[in-house]
């Protein structure tokens, strides 16, 4: 089974968790050496710019997941009629 069987999630919170997983998997595929990742972690874990960039990447993935889930709209809700 694929590590990413679907982008569909039940809730926005699950979608956000998936966005984080997508970000982490990108790092893992880009740098497959776990020891190298462990050596680099202190450098970015204590760097505000690096942490901000991580947040931006997660936000981009979350945007993709949200679109795939039609922004978790319930077509029966009153507010969806306004959109």
The first five atom37 places (N, CA, C, CB, O) and aatype in JSON, in Angstrom:
{
  "aatype": [20, 20, 20, 20, 20, 20, 20, 20, 20, 20, 20, 20, 20, 20, 20, 20, 20, 20, 20, 20, 20, 20, 20, 20, 20, 20, 20, 20, 20, 20, 20, 20, 20, 20, 20, 20, 20, 20, 20, 20, 20, 20, 20, 20, 20, 20, 20, 20, 20, 20, 20, 20, 20, 20, 20, 20, 20, 20, 20, 20, 20, 20, 20, 20, 20, 20, 20, 20, 20, 20, 20, 20, 20, 20, 20, 20, 20, 20, 20, 20, 20, 20, 20],
  "atom_mask": [
    [1, 1, 1, 1, 1],
    [1, 1, 1, 1, 1],
    [1, 1, 1, 1, 1],
    [1, 1, 1, 1, 1],
    [1, 1, 1, 1, 1],
    [1, 1, 1, 1, 1],
    [1, 1, 1, 1, 1],
    [1, 1, 1, 1, 1],
    [1, 1, 1, 1, 1],
    [1, 1, 1, 1, 1],
    [1, 1, 1, 1, 1],
    [1, 1, 1, 1, 1],
    [1, 1, 1, 1, 1],
    [1, 1, 1, 1, 1],
    [1, 1, 1, 1, 1],
    [1, 1, 1, 1, 1],
    [1, 1, 1, 1, 1],
    [1, 1, 1, 1, 1],
    [1, 1, 1, 1, 1],
    [1, 1, 1, 1, 1],
    [1, 1, 1, 1, 1],
    [1, 1, 1, 1, 1],
    [1, 1, 1, 1, 1],
    [1, 1, 1, 1, 1],
    [1, 1, 1, 1, 1],
    [1, 1, 1, 1, 1],
    [1, 1, 1, 1, 1],
    [1, 1, 1, 1, 1],
    [1, 1, 1, 1, 1],
    [1, 1, 1, 1, 1],
    [1, 1, 1, 1, 1],
    [1, 1, 1, 1, 1],
    [1, 1, 1, 1, 1],
    [1, 1, 1, 1, 1],
    [1, 1, 1, 1, 1],
    [1, 1, 1, 1, 1],
    [1, 1, 1, 1, 1],
    [1, 1, 1, 1, 1],
    [1, 1, 1, 1, 1],
    [1, 1, 1, 1, 1],
    [1, 1, 1, 1, 1],
    [1, 1, 1, 1, 1],
    [1, 1, 1, 1, 1],
    [1, 1, 1, 1, 1],
    [1, 1, 1, 1, 1],
    [1, 1, 1, 1, 1],
    [1, 1, 1, 1, 1],
    [1, 1, 1, 1, 1],
    [1, 1, 1, 1, 1],
    [1, 1, 1, 1, 1],
    [1, 1, 1, 1, 1],
    [1, 1, 1, 1, 1],
    [1, 1, 1, 1, 1],
    [1, 1, 1, 1, 1],
    [1, 1, 1, 1, 1],
    [1, 1, 1, 1, 1],
    [1, 1, 1, 1, 1],
    [1, 1, 1, 1, 1],
    [1, 1, 1, 1, 1],
    [1, 1, 1, 1, 1],
    [1, 1, 1, 1, 1],
    [1, 1, 1, 1, 1],
    [1, 1, 1, 1, 1],
    [1, 1, 1, 1, 1],
    [1, 1, 1, 1, 1],
    [1, 1, 1, 1, 1],
    [1, 1, 1, 1, 1],
    [1, 1, 1, 1, 1],
    [1, 1, 1, 1, 1],
    [1, 1, 1, 1, 1],
    [1, 1, 1, 1, 1],
    [1, 1, 1, 1, 1],
    [1, 1, 1, 1, 1],
    [1, 1, 1, 1, 1],
    [1, 1, 1, 1, 1],
    [1, 1, 1, 1, 1],
    [1, 1, 1, 1, 1],
    [1, 1, 1, 1, 1],
    [1, 1, 1, 1, 1],
    [1, 1, 1, 1, 1],
    [1, 1, 1, 1, 1],
    [1, 1, 1, 1, 1],
    [1, 1, 1, 1, 1]
  ],
  "atom_positions": [
    [[0.84, -1.19, 0.0], [0.0, 0.0, 0.0], [0.88, 1.24, 0.0], [-0.95, 0.0, 1.22], [1.93, 1.28, 0.64]],
    [[0.44, 2.23, -0.71], [1.15, 3.5, -0.82], [1.15, 4.23, 0.52], [0.51, 4.38, -1.91], [0.22, 4.07, 1.31]],
    [[2.17, 5.02, 0.77], [2.18, 5.84, 1.99], [1.17, 6.99, 1.86], [3.61, 6.39, 2.25], [0.83, 7.62, 2.86]],
    [[0.7, 7.24, 0.64], [-0.27, 8.31, 0.41], [-1.43, 7.77, -0.43], [0.39, 9.53, -0.29], [-1.49, 8.02, -1.63]],
    [[-2.33, 7.03, 0.2], [-3.43, 6.44, -0.58], [-4.46, 7.46, -1.04], [-4.11, 5.39, 0.24], [-5.16, 7.22, -2.03]],
    [[-4.58, 8.59, -0.35], [-5.58, 9.6, -0.7], [-5.25, 10.93, -0.03], [-6.99, 9.12, -0.3], [-4.54, 10.98, 0.97]],
    [[-5.79, 11.98, -0.59], [-5.72, 13.3, 0.04], [-7.0, 13.6, 0.8], [-5.46, 14.39, -1.01], [-7.11, 14.64, 1.45]],
    [[-7.97, 12.73, 0.72], [-9.26, 12.95, 1.35], [-9.15, 12.66, 2.85], [-10.35, 12.06, 0.7], [-8.66, 11.62, 3.27]],
    [[-9.63, 13.62, 3.65], [-9.63, 13.47, 5.1], [-11.01, 13.85, 5.62], [-8.52, 14.35, 5.77], [-11.77, 14.57, 4.97]],
    [[-11.33, 13.36, 6.8], [-12.66, 13.6, 7.37], [-12.82, 15.02, 7.92], [-12.94, 12.61, 8.47], [-13.92, 15.57, 7.9]],
    [[-11.74, 15.6, 8.4], [-11.82, 16.91, 9.05], [-10.64, 17.79, 8.64], [-11.86, 16.74, 10.59], [-9.63, 17.28, 8.16]],
    [[-10.77, 19.09, 8.83], [-9.63, 19.97, 8.58], [-8.42, 19.61, 9.45], [-10.03, 21.42, 8.83], [-7.28, 19.72, 9.0]],
    [[-8.65, 19.19, 10.69], [-7.53, 18.82, 11.55], [-6.77, 17.62, 10.97], [-8.03, 18.48, 12.98], [-5.53, 17.61, 10.98]],
    [[-7.49, 16.62, 10.48], [-6.82, 15.5, 9.83], [-6.09, 15.97, 8.57], [-7.85, 14.39, 9.47], [-5.03, 15.46, 8.23]],
    [[-6.68, 16.94, 7.88], [-6.04, 17.51, 6.7], [-4.74, 18.21, 7.05], [-6.97, 18.49, 6.02], [-3.76, 18.1, 6.31]],
    [[-4.73, 18.91, 8.17], [-3.51, 19.59, 8.61], [-2.44, 18.55, 8.98], [-3.81, 20.52, 9.82], [-1.26, 18.73, 8.65]],
    [[-2.85, 17.48, 9.65], [-1.91, 16.41, 9.98], [-1.32, 15.81, 8.7], [-2.59, 15.31, 10.81], [-0.13, 15.5, 8.65]],
    [[-2.16, 15.64, 7.68], [-1.67, 15.12, 6.4], [-0.7, 16.11, 5.75], [-2.85, 14.83, 5.46], [0.29, 15.69, 5.17]],
    [[-0.98, 17.4, 5.85], [-0.07, 18.41, 5.29], [1.3, 18.32, 5.95], [-0.66, 19.84, 5.47], [2.33, 18.45, 5.29]],
    [[1.32, 18.11, 7.25], [2.6, 17.94, 7.96], [3.31, 16.69, 7.46], [2.38, 17.88, 9.49], [4.52, 16.7, 7.23]],
    [[2.55, 15.61, 7.3], [3.16, 14.37, 6.81], [3.74, 14.57, 5.41], [2.12, 13.23, 6.8], [4.84, 14.09, 5.12]],
    [[3.02, 15.26, 4.55], [3.54, 15.53, 3.21], [4.86, 16.29, 3.28], [2.51, 16.33, 2.4], [5.8, 16.0, 2.55]],
    [[4.92, 17.27, 4.17], [6.14, 18.06, 4.32], [7.29, 17.2, 4.83], [5.91, 19.23, 5.28], [8.42, 17.3, 4.34]],
    [[7.01, 16.36, 5.81], [8.05, 15.5, 6.38], [8.53, 14.47, 5.36], [7.52, 14.78, 7.64], [9.72, 14.18, 5.29]],
    [[7.61, 13.94, 4.58], [8.0, 12.95, 3.58], [8.86, 13.6, 2.49], [6.75, 12.29, 2.95], [9.77, 12.97, 1.96]],
    [[8.58, 14.85, 2.16], [9.4, 15.54, 1.17], [10.84, 15.65, 1.65], [8.83, 16.95, 0.88], [11.78, 15.45, 0.87]],
    [[11.01, 15.97, 2.93], [12.36, 16.05, 3.5], [13.01, 14.67, 3.46], [12.32, 16.6, 4.95], [14.18, 14.54, 3.1]],
    [[12.26, 13.65, 3.84], [12.8, 12.29, 3.88], [13.23, 11.82, 2.49], [11.75, 11.32, 4.46], [14.28, 11.19, 2.34]],
    [[12.43, 12.13, 1.47], [12.79, 11.73, 0.11], [13.95, 12.55, -0.44], [11.58, 11.86, -0.81], [14.77, 12.06, -1.21]],
    [[14.01, 13.82, -0.03], [15.09, 14.69, -0.49], [16.41, 14.31, 0.17], [14.76, 16.15, -0.19], [17.46, 14.33, -0.48]],
    [[16.36, 13.97, 1.46], [17.56, 13.55, 2.2], [17.24, 12.19, 2.85], [18.0, 14.63, 3.3], [16.78, 12.14, 3.99]],
    [[17.48, 11.09, 2.12], [17.12, 9.77, 2.64], [18.0, 9.28, 3.79], [17.16, 8.78, 1.53], [17.65, 8.3, 4.45]],
    [[19.12, 9.93, 4.03], [20.04, 9.5, 5.1], [19.54, 10.04, 6.45], [21.49, 10.0, 4.81], [19.67, 11.23, 6.74]],
    [[18.98, 9.15, 7.26], [18.43, 9.55, 8.55], [19.49, 10.18, 9.45], [17.81, 8.36, 9.26], [19.2, 11.12, 10.19]],
    [[20.71, 9.67, 9.4], [21.77, 10.24, 10.24], [22.08, 11.67, 9.82], [23.04, 9.37, 10.15], [22.33, 12.53, 10.66]],
    [[22.08, 11.92, 8.52], [22.33, 13.29, 8.04], [21.21, 14.22, 8.5], [22.44, 13.31, 6.49], [21.47, 15.34, 8.94]],
    [[19.96, 13.75, 8.41], [18.84, 14.58, 8.89], [18.98, 14.87, 10.38], [17.49, 13.89, 8.61], [18.74, 15.99, 10.82]],
    [[19.37, 13.87, 11.14], [19.55, 14.05, 12.59], [20.66, 15.06, 12.89], [19.87, 12.71, 13.27], [20.54, 15.86, 13.82]],
    [[21.74, 15.02, 12.1], [22.84, 15.98, 12.3], [22.4, 17.41, 11.99], [24.05, 15.6, 11.42], [22.83, 18.35, 12.65]],
    [[21.54, 17.57, 10.99], [21.12, 18.9, 10.57], [20.01, 19.48, 11.45], [20.65, 18.86, 9.15], [19.84, 20.69, 11.49]],
    [[19.27, 18.62, 12.14], [18.09, 19.08, 12.9], [18.4, 20.24, 13.86], [17.51, 17.92, 13.68], [17.63, 21.2, 13.89]],
    [[19.48, 20.2, 14.64], [19.73, 21.33, 15.55], [19.91, 22.67, 14.82], [20.97, 21.05, 16.39], [19.57, 23.73, 15.36]],
    [[20.44, 22.61, 13.61], [20.65, 23.85, 12.85], [19.34, 24.54, 12.52], [21.41, 23.56, 11.57], [19.21, 25.75, 12.69]],
    [[18.36, 23.77, 12.04], [17.1, 24.42, 11.66], [16.11, 24.49, 12.81], [16.48, 23.69, 10.5], [15.21, 25.34, 12.8]],
    [[16.24, 23.63, 13.8], [15.3, 23.63, 14.93], [15.43, 24.88, 15.79], [15.51, 22.39, 15.8], [14.51, 25.25, 16.51]],
    [[16.57, 25.53, 15.7], [16.81, 26.73, 16.5], [16.95, 27.98, 15.64], [18.06, 26.55, 17.34], [17.53, 28.98, 16.08]],
    [[16.43, 27.93, 14.42], [16.55, 29.03, 13.48], [15.15, 29.52, 13.11], [17.35, 28.61, 12.23], [14.39, 28.8, 12.46]],
    [[14.83, 30.73, 13.51], [13.49, 31.27, 13.27], [13.13, 31.31, 11.79], [13.39, 32.67, 13.86], [11.99, 31.03, 11.43]],
    [[14.09, 31.66, 10.93], [13.81, 31.71, 9.5], [13.47, 30.32, 8.96], [15.01, 32.3, 8.74], [12.55, 30.17, 8.16]],
    [[14.2, 29.32, 9.41], [13.93, 27.95, 8.97], [12.56, 27.49, 9.42], [15.01, 27.0, 9.49], [11.83, 26.85, 8.66]],
    [[12.2, 27.81, 10.65], [10.9, 27.4, 11.17], [9.76, 28.11, 10.44], [10.81, 27.69, 12.67], [8.71, 27.52, 10.19]],
    [[9.98, 29.38, 10.08], [8.98, 30.11, 9.31], [8.8, 29.47, 7.94], [9.37, 31.6, 9.17], [7.68, 29.33, 7.45]],
    [[9.9, 29.08, 7.32], [9.83, 28.44, 6.0], [9.1, 27.09, 6.09], [11.24, 28.24, 5.43], [8.35, 26.74, 5.18]],
    [[9.33, 26.36, 7.16], [8.62, 25.1, 7.36], [7.12, 25.35, 7.42], [9.1, 24.39, 8.64], [6.33, 24.63, 6.82]],
    [[6.73, 26.38, 8.16], [5.31, 26.72, 8.27], [4.72, 27.06, 6.9], [5.12, 27.9, 9.23], [3.58, 26.71, 6.61]],
    [[5.49, 27.74, 6.07], [5.02, 28.09, 4.73], [4.82, 26.84, 3.88], [6.01, 29.03, 4.05], [3.85, 26.75, 3.13]],
    [[5.72, 25.88, 3.98], [5.6, 24.64, 3.22], [4.38, 23.85, 3.68], [6.88, 23.77, 3.37], [3.61, 23.35, 2.86]],
    [[4.19, 23.75, 5.0], [3.02, 23.05, 5.53], [1.74, 23.75, 5.05], [3.07, 22.99, 7.08], [0.78, 23.09, 4.68]],
    [[1.74, 25.07, 5.08], [0.55, 25.82, 4.64], [0.24, 25.54, 3.17], [0.77, 27.33, 4.85], [-0.93, 25.41, 2.81]],
    [[1.25, 25.44, 2.35], [1.04, 25.13, 0.93], [0.44, 23.74, 0.78], [2.36, 25.22, 0.15], [-0.5, 23.55, 0.0]],
    [[0.97, 22.76, 1.51], [0.41, 21.41, 1.47], [-1.02, 21.4, 2.0], [1.28, 20.43, 2.28], [-1.88, 20.71, 1.45]],
    [[-1.29, 22.16, 3.06], [-2.64, 22.21, 3.62], [-3.61, 22.78, 2.6], [-2.66, 23.04, 4.93], [-4.75, 22.33, 2.49]],
    [[-3.17, 23.78, 1.86], [-4.01, 24.38, 0.83], [-4.4, 23.31, -0.22], [-3.27, 25.57, 0.15], [-5.54, 23.26, -0.66]],
    [[-3.44, 22.48, -0.6], [-3.7, 21.41, -1.56], [-4.7, 20.4, -1.0], [-2.39, 20.69, -1.94], [-5.64, 20.01, -1.68]],
    [[-4.49, 19.98, 0.25], [-5.38, 19.01, 0.89], [-6.78, 19.61, 1.04], [-4.83, 18.59, 2.27], [-7.77, 18.92, 0.8]],
    [[-6.87, 20.87, 1.43], [-8.17, 21.52, 1.59], [-8.93, 21.55, 0.26], [-7.99, 22.95, 2.14], [-10.13, 21.29, 0.23]],
    [[-8.23, 21.87, -0.82], [-8.88, 21.87, -2.13], [-9.37, 20.48, -2.49], [-7.91, 22.38, -3.21], [-10.49, 20.33, -2.99]],
    [[-8.56, 19.46, -2.23], [-8.95, 18.08, -2.53], [-10.19, 17.67, -1.75], [-7.81, 17.13, -2.24], [-10.94, 16.79, -2.19]],
    [[-10.4, 18.29, -0.61], [-11.54, 17.97, 0.25], [-12.67, 18.99, 0.11], [-11.1, 17.91, 1.69], [-13.55, 19.06, 0.96]],
    [[-12.64, 19.76, -0.96], [-13.65, 20.8, -1.2], [-13.82, 21.68, 0.04], [-14.99, 20.16, -1.58], [-14.92, 22.11, 0.37]],
    [[-12.7, 21.93, 0.7], [-12.65, 22.78, 1.89], [-13.62, 22.29, 2.98], [-12.99, 24.23, 1.51], [-14.1, 23.08, 3.79]],
    [[-13.88, 20.99, 2.99], [-14.73, 20.33, 3.99], [-16.12, 20.95, 4.04], [-14.08, 20.4, 5.36], [-16.75, 20.98, 5.1]],
    [[-16.58, 21.45, 2.9], [-17.92, 22.05, 2.84], [-18.98, 20.97, 2.96], [-18.11, 22.84, 1.52], [-18.86, 19.88, 2.41]],
    [[-20.0, 21.3, 3.7], [-21.19, 20.48, 3.81], [-22.26, 21.19, 2.99], [-21.63, 20.26, 5.32], [-22.76, 22.24, 3.39]],
    [[-22.6, 20.63, 1.85], [-23.54, 21.31, 0.96], [-24.92, 21.53, 1.58], [-23.69, 20.52, -0.3], [-25.72, 22.3, 1.04]],
    [[-25.19, 20.87, 2.69], [-26.48, 21.06, 3.33], [-26.47, 22.2, 4.34], [-26.91, 19.79, 4.01], [-27.52, 22.57, 4.87]],
    [[-25.28, 22.77, 4.62], [-25.22, 23.84, 5.61], [-25.68, 25.16, 4.99], [-23.78, 23.99, 6.17], [-25.48, 25.38, 3.8]],
    [[-26.3, 26.03, 5.79], [-26.8, 27.31, 5.26], [-25.71, 28.17, 4.67], [-27.51, 28.07, 6.34], [-25.95, 28.86, 3.68]],
    [[-24.52, 28.16, 5.24], [-23.46, 29.05, 4.74], [-22.95, 28.61, 3.38], [-22.3, 29.1, 5.73], [-22.45, 29.44, 2.62]],
    [[-23.06, 27.31, 3.04], [-22.56, 26.87, 1.75], [-23.4, 27.45, 0.59], [-22.56, 25.34, 1.68], [-22.91, 27.58, -0.53]],
    [[-24.63, 27.8, 0.86], [-25.48, 28.39, -0.18], [-25.0, 29.79, -0.55], [-26.93, 28.44, 0.29], [-25.28, 30.27, -1.65]],
    [[-24.29, 30.44, 0.36], [-23.82, 31.79, 0.12], [-22.51, 31.81, -0.66], [-23.63, 32.52, 1.44], [-22.12, 32.85, -1.19]],
    [[-21.85, 30.69, -0.74], [-20.52, 30.66, -1.38], [-20.61, 30.36, -2.85], [-19.64, 29.63, -0.72], [-19.58, 30.3, -3.53]]
  ]
}
